[in-house]
Amino acid sequence: MKIGFIGLGNVGSKLAGSLLRNGFDLIVHDLNDVPVRSFIDQGAARSTSLKKMAEKVDLIITCLPSPTVSSEVMESKDGIIAGLSEGKIWLEMSTTDNAEVIRLANIVETKGAVAMDCPVSGGCHRAATGNISIFAGGERETFNRVLPVLTTMGRRILHTGPIGSASVLKVLTNYLCSVHLASLAEAFTVAKKAGMDMNTTYEAIRISSGNSFVHETESQVILNGSRDINFTMDLVVKDVGLFDKLANENNVPVEISPLVLNIFKDGLNRYGPREFSPNIIKRLEDACDIQILGTGFPAAMTDDESEEPGYEVKPY
C-alpha cells in the first residue's frame, strides 16, 4: 500500500516515522522543509502538490493542528479532494471537530473514496515507538482494510463506530487531560505552600486514588522544570474549546470546561500560544512567588515499552 502523509509536526512525524521504519512506501508533505528533508534522507519521497500526492497513493493521512488547516488541505484547488478517486482512503488523524470531519467525509465520498477519522492518544513519547492508542471511526469494512496500517502506528486500536465518533472521543479524552493538568497544578502548589516535599507528594499521588496518566507523565516534566511534553497552550485551548462546543451543541450544562478553558486562555495570553501546556502551573508559581520543582525527574518522557505489533481493542 502506497501512503501519503501530510503534517510532520510533533505527533505526525512520529506516526509517519513508524510507517517508514516498518517498510511502507511513503510520500510526505509539510510546510516545514526540515522534517521533510529528514524523511527523504530515510527513504521517503516528497510531494509539493497535495493533489498529485492523492493521485499517486492508495491511502492518504492528514495529521494537522486545527480543523481550519485540515479543511484548507482537503478543499483547496490543489488539495487532497481534487486528487481523490474510486477506492482511495483518507484517514484524518488530526484532533478535529466531529461535524467538520463528517462534512469533509461526505465530500470525499462523492469522489468514490472513503474516509475515517483516526485521532491518536497517549503522548508523543508513545507515538515515537508505535505504542500510542488510536481511535478509528468509520465503516467496519474500511477499518478492516486499514487495520494493518493502524497497528503499525499504534499499539491499541479501538473501532469507535461511524465516522465522527472517534473525534468525539478524542476531544473528550483531551478535555479530561486538561482538567487533570489544571488540578495537578493546584495540588502541587498547595502542597508546596504547605511545606511538603515535592518528590514525596508526587509518589503519594502516584500510589493513591488521585493518580492518573497525566500525573505519571506531565507531573514529571513539571517537577523537572522543563515542562516539555510536546503539547502547547494553543492546542489545549483548541481542544477544550471543541469539547465546550460539543457540550453546548448537545445542551449539556457543563460547568468545569468553561473554567478550564479560561485558565488556559489566561496561560496562553501570559506566556504565549507555543508555551508548553504543563507550564500552566507558572500562573500559580507567579501568584505565590514560589518555584515548584522536585529532584531526579526527567526533562522529557520516553516510552519504555518495546515496539510490538498493535491489536484491536474490543469494548466491553
C-alpha positions as CSV (number, residue, x, y, z in Angstrom):
1,M,0.0,0.0,0.0
2,K,1.4,3.4,-1.0
3,I,0.8,6.0,1.6
4,G,0.8,9.8,1.6
5,F,1.3,11.6,4.9
6,I,0.6,15.3,5.4
7,G,1.7,17.0,8.6
8,L,5.1,16.2,10.1
9,G,4.7,18.0,13.4
10,N,5.3,16.7,16.9
11,V,2.9,13.8,16.6
12,G,2.7,13.4,12.8
13,S,6.4,13.0,12.3
14,K,6.4,10.1,14.8
15,L,3.4,8.4,13.2
16,A,5.0,8.7,9.8
17,G,8.3,7.5,11.2
18,S,6.6,4.3,12.3
19,L,5.3,3.7,8.8
20,L,8.7,4.3,7.2
21,R,10.5,2.2,9.8
22,N,8.2,-0.7,9.1
23,G,8.7,-0.6,5.3
24,F,5.7,1.2,3.9
25,D,6.1,3.1,0.7
26,L,5.7,6.7,1.9
27,I,5.3,10.1,0.4
28,V,5.4,13.1,2.8
29,H,4.4,16.8,2.8
30,D,4.8,19.6,5.3
31,L,5.2,23.4,5.1
32,N,8.4,23.0,7.2
33,D,11.1,21.6,5.0
34,V,13.3,20.4,7.8
35,P,11.3,17.3,8.7
36,V,10.6,16.6,5.1
37,R,14.3,16.5,4.3
38,S,14.8,14.2,7.2
39,F,12.2,11.8,5.9
40,I,13.8,11.9,2.4
41,D,17.1,11.0,3.9
42,Q,15.5,7.9,5.3
43,G,14.0,6.8,2.1
44,A,10.6,8.6,1.8
45,A,9.6,10.6,-1.3
46,R,8.4,14.2,-1.3
47,S,5.4,15.8,-2.9
48,T,4.9,19.5,-3.2
49,S,1.4,19.1,-4.7
50,L,-1.3,17.7,-2.5
51,K,-3.5,16.9,-5.5
52,K,-0.7,14.9,-7.2
53,M,0.1,13.1,-3.9
54,A,-3.5,12.0,-3.6
55,E,-3.5,10.8,-7.2
56,K,-0.4,8.6,-6.6
57,V,-1.2,6.9,-3.3
58,D,-3.8,4.3,-2.1
59,L,-4.1,5.9,1.4
60,I,-3.7,9.5,2.4
61,I,-3.2,10.5,6.1
62,T,-3.6,14.0,7.5
63,C,-2.3,15.0,11.0
64,L,-2.7,18.7,11.3
65,P,-3.1,21.4,14.0
66,S,-6.7,22.5,13.6
67,P,-10.0,21.9,11.7
68,T,-9.3,25.1,9.7
69,V,-5.9,23.8,8.4
70,S,-7.5,20.4,7.6
71,S,-10.2,22.0,5.6
72,E,-7.7,24.0,3.6
73,V,-5.5,21.0,2.9
74,M,-8.5,19.0,1.8
75,E,-10.5,21.6,-0.2
76,S,-8.0,23.9,-1.8
77,K,-7.7,24.0,-5.6
78,D,-4.6,21.8,-5.4
79,G,-5.9,19.9,-2.3
80,I,-6.4,16.3,-1.4
81,I,-10.0,16.0,-2.6
82,A,-9.1,17.2,-6.1
83,G,-6.8,14.2,-6.4
84,L,-9.1,11.5,-4.9
85,S,-10.8,8.8,-7.0
86,E,-12.5,5.5,-6.6
87,G,-11.2,3.2,-3.9
88,K,-8.8,5.6,-2.2
89,I,-8.9,6.1,1.5
90,W,-8.5,9.3,3.6
91,L,-7.6,9.0,7.3
92,E,-8.0,12.1,9.3
93,M,-5.6,11.7,12.3
94,S,-5.9,15.3,13.5
95,T,-7.8,16.3,16.6
96,T,-10.7,18.0,15.0
97,D,-14.4,18.9,15.1
98,N,-16.6,15.9,14.5
99,A,-19.1,17.8,12.4
100,E,-16.3,19.1,10.2
101,V,-14.8,15.6,9.7
102,I,-18.3,14.3,8.7
103,R,-18.7,17.2,6.3
104,L,-15.4,16.5,4.6
105,A,-16.0,12.8,4.6
106,N,-19.3,13.4,2.6
107,I,-17.3,15.3,0.0
108,V,-14.6,12.6,-0.1
109,E,-17.4,10.0,-0.8
110,T,-18.6,12.0,-3.9
111,K,-15.2,11.2,-5.4
112,G,-15.7,7.4,-4.9
113,A,-13.2,7.4,-2.0
114,V,-13.8,6.6,1.7
115,A,-12.9,8.3,4.9
116,M,-12.2,7.5,8.6
117,D,-11.3,9.8,11.5
118,C,-8.4,8.2,13.4
119,P,-7.1,10.5,16.1
120,V,-4.4,9.3,18.5
121,S,-4.0,9.5,22.3
122,G,-1.2,8.7,24.7
123,G,1.6,11.3,24.1
124,C,4.4,11.9,21.7
125,H,6.7,9.5,23.5
126,R,4.4,6.7,22.7
127,A,3.8,7.8,19.2
128,A,7.6,7.7,18.7
129,T,7.7,3.9,19.5
130,G,4.5,2.9,17.7
131,N,2.8,2.3,21.1
132,I,0.2,5.1,21.0
133,S,-3.6,4.4,21.1
134,I,-5.7,5.1,18.0
135,F,-9.5,5.7,17.9
136,A,-11.0,4.8,14.5
137,G,-14.4,6.0,13.3
138,G,-15.9,4.7,10.0
139,E,-17.3,1.7,8.3
140,R,-16.2,-1.6,9.6
141,E,-15.1,-2.7,6.1
142,T,-12.8,0.3,5.7
143,F,-11.5,-0.3,9.3
144,N,-10.5,-3.8,8.4
145,R,-8.7,-2.6,5.3
146,V,-6.6,0.0,7.2
147,L,-6.0,-2.1,10.3
148,P,-2.6,-3.3,9.2
149,V,-1.5,0.4,8.8
150,L,-3.1,1.5,12.1
151,T,-1.4,-1.4,14.1
152,T,1.9,-0.3,12.7
153,M,1.5,3.3,14.1
154,G,-0.3,2.3,17.3
155,R,-0.4,-0.4,20.0
156,R,-4.1,-0.3,20.9
157,I,-6.7,0.3,18.1
158,L,-10.4,0.9,19.0
159,H,-13.1,1.0,16.4
160,T,-15.5,3.6,17.8
161,G,-18.4,3.4,15.4
162,P,-19.4,5.7,12.5
163,I,-17.3,8.5,11.0
164,G,-17.1,11.3,13.5
165,S,-17.3,9.1,16.6
166,A,-13.6,8.9,17.1
167,S,-13.3,12.7,17.0
168,V,-15.9,13.0,19.7
169,L,-14.0,10.6,22.0
170,K,-10.6,12.2,21.2
171,V,-12.0,15.7,22.2
172,L,-13.4,14.1,25.4
173,T,-10.2,12.5,26.4
174,N,-8.1,15.6,25.7
175,Y,-10.5,17.6,27.8
176,L,-10.0,15.2,30.7
177,C,-6.2,15.5,30.3
178,S,-6.6,19.3,30.5
179,V,-8.7,19.1,33.7
180,H,-6.2,16.7,35.3
181,L,-3.3,19.1,34.4
182,A,-5.1,22.2,35.8
183,S,-6.0,20.3,39.0
184,L,-2.4,18.9,39.4
185,A,-1.1,22.5,39.1
186,E,-3.3,23.5,42.0
187,A,-2.5,20.4,44.1
188,F,1.3,20.8,43.7
189,T,1.1,24.5,44.6
190,V,-1.0,23.8,47.7
191,A,1.5,21.0,48.7
192,K,4.5,23.3,48.2
193,K,2.9,26.1,50.3
194,A,2.0,23.6,53.0
195,G,5.7,22.6,53.3
196,M,5.5,19.2,51.6
197,D,8.5,17.6,49.8
198,M,7.6,17.5,46.1
199,N,9.1,14.1,45.4
200,T,7.1,12.7,48.3
201,T,4.0,14.5,47.0
202,Y,4.5,13.0,43.5
203,E,4.8,9.5,44.9
204,A,1.8,9.9,47.2
205,I,-0.4,10.9,44.3
206,R,1.0,8.1,42.1
207,I,0.2,5.3,44.5
208,S,-3.2,6.7,45.5
209,S,-6.7,7.3,44.1
210,G,-5.5,10.7,42.9
211,N,-3.3,9.1,40.3
212,S,-3.8,9.5,36.5
213,F,-1.9,9.0,33.2
214,V,-1.4,12.8,33.2
215,H,0.2,12.7,36.7
216,E,2.5,9.8,35.7
217,T,3.8,11.7,32.7
218,E,3.2,15.5,32.8
219,S,3.9,15.8,36.5
220,Q,7.4,14.5,36.0
221,V,8.3,17.3,33.5
222,I,6.6,19.8,35.7
223,L,8.8,18.8,38.6
224,N,11.9,18.6,36.4
225,G,11.3,22.2,35.4
226,S,11.4,21.6,31.6
227,R,7.6,21.5,31.3
228,D,8.3,19.8,28.0
229,I,5.5,17.4,26.9
230,N,5.4,18.4,23.2
231,F,2.0,20.0,23.6
232,T,1.3,23.7,23.8
233,M,-1.2,26.2,25.3
234,D,-2.9,27.0,21.9
235,L,-3.6,23.3,21.4
236,V,-5.2,22.9,24.8
237,V,-7.4,26.0,24.1
238,K,-8.4,24.5,20.8
239,D,-9.2,21.0,22.3
240,V,-11.1,22.3,25.4
241,G,-12.9,24.7,23.1
242,L,-14.0,21.8,20.9
243,F,-15.3,19.9,23.9
244,D,-17.1,23.0,25.2
245,K,-18.7,23.5,21.8
246,L,-19.8,19.8,21.7
247,A,-21.3,20.1,25.1
248,N,-23.2,23.3,24.1
249,E,-24.5,21.7,20.9
250,N,-25.9,18.8,22.9
251,N,-27.4,21.1,25.5
252,V,-25.3,19.8,28.4
253,P,-25.0,22.5,31.1
254,V,-21.3,21.9,31.8
255,E,-19.6,23.9,34.5
256,I,-15.9,22.7,34.6
257,S,-15.0,23.0,30.9
258,P,-15.6,26.8,30.7
259,L,-13.4,27.3,33.8
260,V,-10.6,25.1,32.4
261,L,-10.9,26.9,29.1
262,N,-10.5,30.3,30.8
263,I,-7.5,29.0,32.8
264,F,-5.6,28.0,29.6
265,K,-6.7,31.1,27.7
266,D,-5.1,33.1,30.5
267,G,-2.0,31.0,30.3
268,L,-1.8,31.5,26.6
269,N,-2.1,35.3,27.0
270,R,0.6,35.4,29.7
271,Y,3.2,33.0,28.3
272,G,2.4,32.7,24.6
273,P,0.5,30.2,22.4
274,R,3.5,28.0,21.9
275,E,4.4,27.7,25.6
276,F,4.3,24.1,26.8
277,S,0.9,23.2,28.4
278,P,2.3,21.9,31.7
279,N,3.7,25.4,32.4
280,I,0.1,26.3,33.3
281,I,1.5,25.8,36.8
282,K,3.5,29.0,36.3
283,R,0.3,31.1,36.9
284,L,0.3,29.8,40.4
285,E,4.0,29.9,40.9
286,D,3.9,33.6,39.9
287,A,0.9,34.3,42.2
288,C,2.6,32.7,45.2
289,D,6.2,33.7,44.4
290,I,7.5,30.2,44.5
291,Q,9.0,27.6,42.2
292,I,7.7,24.1,42.2
293,L,10.4,21.5,41.5
294,G,11.5,18.1,42.5
295,T,14.7,16.2,42.1
296,G,15.6,13.3,39.7
297,F,12.7,13.8,37.3
298,P,13.3,13.5,33.5
299,A,13.3,16.6,31.2
300,A,11.2,14.7,28.6
301,M,9.2,11.5,28.6
302,T,10.4,8.3,26.9
303,D,8.5,5.2,26.3
304,D,9.9,2.1,28.0
305,E,7.6,-0.3,26.2
306,S,9.3,-2.2,23.3
307,E,7.8,-1.7,19.9
308,E,5.4,-4.5,19.1
309,P,2.6,-5.0,16.6
310,G,-0.7,-3.4,17.6
311,Y,-4.0,-5.0,18.1
312,E,-7.7,-4.2,18.1
313,V,-9.2,-3.4,21.5
314,K,-12.7,-4.8,21.9
315,P,-15.1,-2.7,24.1
316,Y,-16.9,-4.4,26.9
